[in-house]
């Protein structure tokens, strides 16, 4: 009986592997939402009570407010609904991450048309350096656009935030990230969003390795494709594709609140989020080397993303540290000895 189960399991892996060779063919040509066609930073204005949004909203309860945005030199307004989202940042940060909901009839004909829901990543606080965390997390999202066909579209925003405190107001100038909804990613990809758990061993080999290399590149261990922790899972062309998000705990972003993750009671043998630790599963060596080559071939384009974001850093030193950190990743990629030690020797079997 045990042999039969193993045989079926291996057949299932082979079946998924064959489909992974044609994954690119499954991506439909769906018009990209206008909001994400430009990568110019978008000025927006928001006003609400930070205290109330934390106390009065949840997965199903929103507050109403106005979102103003600048387009073609003039300010325009949208009625929106907001609620808090997330776990760690919600508890530990002054500005919680936000879910934005926009009525379809209201967004029609505007910059936000086609986006019923969006995530708004906020800095943790107004302390010095926190805006740079946002820029670095945005950088990670832009990296993944190069790495995988399956990714979230994002837009960097300048937020003029007015916090309502009873009869008083307090103003903040913050950076943020608008992130498209996973249903929009699925629509663009001809996919479905899955809620159930699928073991990584039977997920698409190529996109799984792309995801694992990416997480290693940004030194992120705060994810699990099985538990769908900071990962969505798409079902596309009869295979399962990981879709990563939320990178604030990565070594690349290196927030003041970052800690080494414990996933499924697994204590990793690193002491700092700046230490890279590969968490990918064992795969066909050909797939590993194929994805390795993709990363090396994309080195210039990935580093160009880093350079393009230099003007948005408040602290020039943070930009230099960031660029050096990504450059060090490629030193591992091109060195056979280091690649074997850091990647091949750490491939997971469970």
HELIX and SHEET records of a PDB file:
HELIX    1   1 UNK A    2  UNK A   20  1                                  19    
HELIX    2   2 UNK A   23  UNK A   26  5                                   4    
HELIX    3   3 UNK A   34  UNK A   36  5                                   3    
HELIX    4   4 UNK A   50  UNK A   56  1                                   7    
HELIX    5   5 UNK A   88  UNK A   92  1                                   5    
HELIX    6   6 UNK A  104  UNK A  107  1                                   4    
HELIX    7   7 UNK A  130  UNK A  147  1                                  18    
HELIX    8   8 UNK A  182  UNK A  189  1                                   8    
HELIX    9   9 UNK A  200  UNK A  202  5                                   3    
HELIX   10  10 UNK A  205  UNK A  217  1                                  13    
HELIX   11  11 UNK A  285  UNK A  297  1                                  13    
HELIX   12  12 UNK A  299  UNK A  308  1                                  10    
HELIX   13  13 UNK A  310  UNK A  312  5                                   3    
HELIX   14  14 UNK A  316  UNK A  334  1                                  19    
HELIX   15  15 UNK A  336  UNK A  342  1                                   7    
HELIX   16  16 UNK A  344  UNK A  346  5                                   3    
SHEET    1   A 8 UNK A  42  UNK A  48  0                                        
SHEET    2   A 8 UNK A  63  UNK A  71 -1                                        
SHEET    3   A 8 UNK A  74  UNK A  84 -1                                        
SHEET    4   A 8 UNK A  98  UNK A 101 -1                                        
SHEET    5   A 8 UNK A 117  UNK A 122 -1                                        
SHEET    6   A 8 UNK A 168  UNK A 180 -1                                        
SHEET    7   A 8 UNK A 154  UNK A 165 -1                                        
SHEET    8   A 8 UNK A  42  UNK A  48  1                                        
SHEET    1   B 3 UNK A 192  UNK A 194  0                                        
SHEET    2   B 3 UNK A 231  UNK A 236 -1                                        
SHEET    3   B 3 UNK A 239  UNK A 244 -1                                        
SHEET    1   C 2 UNK A 262  UNK A 263  0                                        
SHEET    2   C 2 UNK A 266  UNK A 267 -1                                        
END                                                                             
